[in-house]
Every structure is written in C-alpha cells, then in structure tokens.
Amino acid sequence: MFKEKQRILILGPHTDDGELGCGASIAKFCDEGHEVFYAVFSTCRESLPKHLAPDALEKEVRKATKILGVPEENLLLYDFDVRHFKGTRQDILEELVVLRNNLNPTLVFLPSPTDIHQDHQVISEEGIRAFKHVSILGYEMPWNNLSFNTRSFIRLEDKYLEKKVEALKEYNSQAHRTYLNENFIKSLATTRGVQIGVQYAEAFEVIRWIL
C-alpha cells in the first residue's frame, strides 16, 4: 500500500477502540512490515462489572493486539479515568506531545471528530492539535458518529478481517456490547468494500494528508 515503510500510531481512548476502528488495517500494516504503535489512554477500571478484576481490560488488550501483530513493547497503556478525559485534557495533550516527540509517526489514526463520546472527543481534538504536522485519518465507530465522511479506504484481504474478529473476541468483559458482534463487524467491512468495488475494506475520514 505504501512504497516506503511507515511509522504508524493508533490512538485509542479506551481498550478495544483502536481494534474496532481500524483493527483489520492494523493487522495489514503489521503484516506488511510497518512499525505500528498503539496508545490506549484508559483501561476503564471504573466501568468494569464488580465481579471482574480491575486489570481485566489490560489483559484483554494485550492479547488482542498480539493477535493483530503489534509488538508488546509498542503497546502503550495510560490510566486516565474513563468518561473524565475532559477534566484532564491538558495532561492528555502533554502525553500526546511526548508521543509525538518520541515516536515521530508518519501517520496517525484517531477517533472521528464527529464521535459523540466525551472521551473520544478529547483524544480526537487533542490528537489533531498534537500531531498538526502529521497525516491523520479518523476511524469510524458508527454507534457514536453523528455523521462520517468515507473519503479514504483501506482494502482488506479476508485474513486481516479475520484477525480483527479474532482479536475482538479476546474482550470477554465486553461481550455484551452489540458492536462486538461478528456479523456486524463483517457487514460493515462488506459495506465499505462495496463502496470501492472490493470484498472488504475499512473507511476513514481524511483529517490531514501530507504528501
């Protein structure tokens, strides 16, 4: 897809967001030998059911990203309080600036600017601010998007979509979420594929593209 190897950074407000938004693309990037980093800003300890261990989602995201091919050392976990990112916006921005300076990515994926989840909004807005000299694509989460401009697509082979499905199955603590349904995940990839005349694809908003 790219002529040169890329350094790609995925920003996930919470565990599973990056996998949901661009999990198959992550698998493709890793398979093609690009350097992929995944930063997750909350492991959502406060939102877990009482019967689950506080680190349940941390364990799940480690298993999920391993399936996608992300090196363990490239998974970067933070512990901001879920649903309270707006109160720590400046701290999050400062962490994003550190990521920018340390990693110097060539491409960043983050939630769409139209995402209505309060934490997703912060990562989108501060991510765009921190990486203002970098190409940025916004990933979709249809249950949160008021609108979504499908202006960029990544073609996917079946094996990459299967890895996305397999990775998301590691989130046993979130199995009740309707958007983790395998049929939904494959149907969305099929829909995006139909838009560009292929079997499967993931779609993105072009926030900034630097050539």
N, C-alpha and C positions, 0 to 999 in steps of 0.2 A: 504494500500500500504506500509506504514511504520509501523514497530512494535511499535515504540515509537513516541510520539508527537514531531513534528519538529517546529523549528522557521525558517520561510521561508521569504526571502527578494527578491522582484522583483524590478529590476532596469529598469525604463523606461526613455529613453532620453526625450521623449515628451509624452503628454497625448495621450492615445489610443495605444501606442506601446506595453505595457505590456498586455493589453487585446487582441490585435491582435496576439501576440506571444505565449501567454500561458493563455488566458482568461478562457478557459474551465478547465484547470488544477487548476487555482486559485479557481474557484468555487468548485472543488472537494476537494482541500486542506481545504478550509473554512468549507465545509460540514462535513469533517472528524475530525474537531476539532483542526487542526494545527494552530499555531499562524502565521498569514500572514501579512507582511508589504509590502507596495507598495510605492517606492520613485520615483517621477517624477521630472526631472530636468529642464523642461521648460513647461510653459503653452502657449507658442507660440503666445504671444500677437502680435508680429510684423508681423506674417504671416496671421492673420485673415483678411477677407474682411472688407472694411471700414464700411459697414453697421452693423457690429456685435459689440457688447460690448466687451471691452478688456478682460473681465473675462469670456467670453463665454465658453472657453475650461475648465477653472477651475470648472465651474458649471457642465459641462458635465462629467468630470472625477469623480466628487463626486457622481453623480447619477449612473454612470456606475459601479464604484467599490462597491457601496451599493448593487446593484443587484447581484454582484458576491459574496457578503458576507464579504468583507473586512471592519472591524470596522473603523468608521470615524477617530478615533484617530490614526489609523495605516496607514492612507494615508498621505504621507509626500511630500509636494509640494515646489519646488525651482523655482527661477525665472531667470535662466540663459538665455541669448539671443539665440533664435533659429538660427541655422546654424552658430553660432560663438563659439561653445564649444572649438575649438582648441585654441582660444585665452585666454580662462580661464581654461585651462586644470589643472593647479596646484590647483586652487580654488576648482574645482570639485573633484580632488583627496582628498583634505583635508576634504571636506564634506563626501566623502565616508569612510574615516578613522574614522570620528566621528560616522557614522552609524555603522561601524564595532564594535567600542568600546562600543557604547550604546546598540546595539541590540544583538550582538554576535550570528548571524544567523548560522544555521547548513547547510543551502542550499541557494544558490543564483542563480537567473535566470537573464540573461542579454543578449543583442543582440549578435548574432553570430560574431566571429572575421572576418568572410568574408563579413559582411554587408558593403556596399559601401557608405552609408550615412555618411557624415562627423561627425555629432553629435553622431550617433550610434557608430562609430568607437571609439570615445573618451570614451564613457561610457563602451564599451567592454574592451578596453585596460586598462583604469584606474581601472575598476571594478576588473579585473583579478589581477592587481597589489595590490589593497587594500585588497582583500579577498584571498590572496595567501595560507592561511591555511584552506580554507573552500571548500566544494564541490561546483562546479559551472557547470550549464548547460546553453548552449547558445540556445536561441529561434530563430525560423526561420521567416523571412519576405521575401518570395520568390521574390518579386519585387525588393529587394535590395541585394539579395545574389548571388554572382558570382558562388558559389558552397555551398553545405550544406551536411554534413555527418550525415545521420539519424542513429545515434548509440544508441539512448535512446528513449523510447516511454512511454507515459502515456496513459493507456487505459481509455476510457471515456464512461460513460453512456450517453444516449440521453439527459437527463435532464441537464447535465453540458454543453453540446454543445449548447443547447437552451438558457442557461443563458449567454453564450458568445455572441450569436447572439443578445439577448435582450439588453445586456449591450452596445454593439457597436451601436445599434440603437439610443442610447442617444446622439451620436455625430452628431447632426443635422448640425453643422457647417462644418462637413467633409463628408456629404452625397454624394458629387460628386466624392469621391475617389473610383476608381474601386475595390480596395481591400477590401472595406467595404461591397461589395455585398454579400448578404446572401448565394447565390448559390456557390460563390467562397469559402466562409468560410466552408461551409458544404462539398464541394467537396474535399478540402484539408484534412479535418478531415477524410473523407472517404478513400482517398488515403493512408494516414498514417495508418488507420485502416487495410486496405487490406494488408499492409506490414507485419503486425503481426497477421493477422487472426481474427480481431475483427471488429465491425461495425465502431467505431470511435476512433481516437487517435490524440494526438499531439506529434510531434517528436522534439528531441533536440540533439545538439552536446554535447558530453561529453568533457568538458574542463578540469575538475579535479573531481575525485570521490574518496572520502576518506572513507574507511571502518573501 
